[in-house]
Amino acid sequence: MSPTLIDLLLCGLAYLVISYFLGVWTKPRPAQSWNSDDSDGEKFEQQPPVLDLPPGVSWPQEELVASESLQ
């Protein structure tokens, strides 16, 4: 066999292997069920983080935004 033919066969084999792995890795996976927690299904309240602010600096007062009033 000539070296050119061997190179073409090896390139074709590498192409097939790479194509296979790309096809397997990009396939959508089934969604995981997160039902293992013990929550009641209630909404979690989002609270601002507790920060240790330096003296003289205060957390801004909360203002009701129009999008929050629709909830």
C-alpha positions as CSV (number, residue, x, y, z in Angstrom):
1,M,0.0,0.0,0.0
2,S,1.2,3.4,-0.8
3,P,1.7,5.9,2.1
4,T,-0.9,8.2,0.6
5,L,-3.6,5.5,0.7
6,I,-2.7,4.7,4.4
7,D,-3.0,8.5,5.2
8,L,-6.4,8.7,3.5
9,L,-7.7,5.6,5.4
10,L,-6.4,7.0,8.7
11,C,-8.0,10.4,8.1
12,G,-11.3,8.7,7.2
13,L,-11.2,6.6,10.3
14,A,-10.4,9.6,12.5
15,Y,-13.3,11.5,10.8
16,L,-15.7,8.7,11.6
17,V,-14.6,8.5,15.2
18,I,-14.9,12.2,15.8
19,S,-18.3,12.4,14.1
20,Y,-19.6,9.6,16.3
21,F,-18.4,11.2,19.5
22,L,-19.8,14.6,18.5
23,G,-23.1,13.0,17.7
24,V,-23.3,11.3,21.0
25,W,-22.2,14.3,23.1
26,T,-24.5,16.8,21.4
27,K,-27.6,14.6,21.6
28,P,-30.2,16.1,23.9
29,R,-30.4,14.3,27.2
30,P,-33.7,13.6,29.0
31,A,-34.5,16.1,31.7
32,Q,-33.6,15.2,35.2
33,S,-36.3,15.0,37.7
34,W,-35.7,17.1,40.8
35,N,-38.4,15.4,42.8
36,S,-36.0,14.1,45.4
37,D,-36.2,17.2,47.7
38,D,-38.6,17.4,50.6
39,S,-40.2,20.7,49.7
40,D,-43.9,21.3,49.6
41,G,-43.8,22.8,46.2
42,E,-44.2,26.3,47.5
43,K,-42.5,29.3,46.1
44,F,-39.2,30.4,47.6
45,E,-39.1,34.0,48.6
46,Q,-36.3,35.9,47.2
47,Q,-34.6,38.0,49.8
48,P,-31.7,40.4,49.3
49,P,-28.3,39.2,50.5
50,V,-27.3,40.1,54.1
51,L,-24.3,42.4,53.7
52,D,-22.0,43.7,56.4
53,L,-21.9,47.3,55.3
54,P,-19.4,49.8,56.6
55,P,-20.5,52.6,58.9
56,G,-22.4,55.4,57.2
57,V,-23.5,53.2,54.2
58,S,-27.1,51.9,54.2
59,W,-29.0,49.5,52.1
60,P,-31.3,51.4,49.7
61,Q,-35.0,51.4,50.5
62,E,-37.1,49.0,48.6
63,E,-39.2,50.5,45.8
64,L,-42.1,48.6,44.3
65,V,-41.6,48.2,40.6
66,A,-44.6,47.9,38.2
67,S,-43.7,44.4,37.2
68,E,-43.6,43.3,40.9
69,S,-47.1,44.6,41.6
70,L,-48.6,42.1,39.1
71,Q,-47.5,39.1,41.0
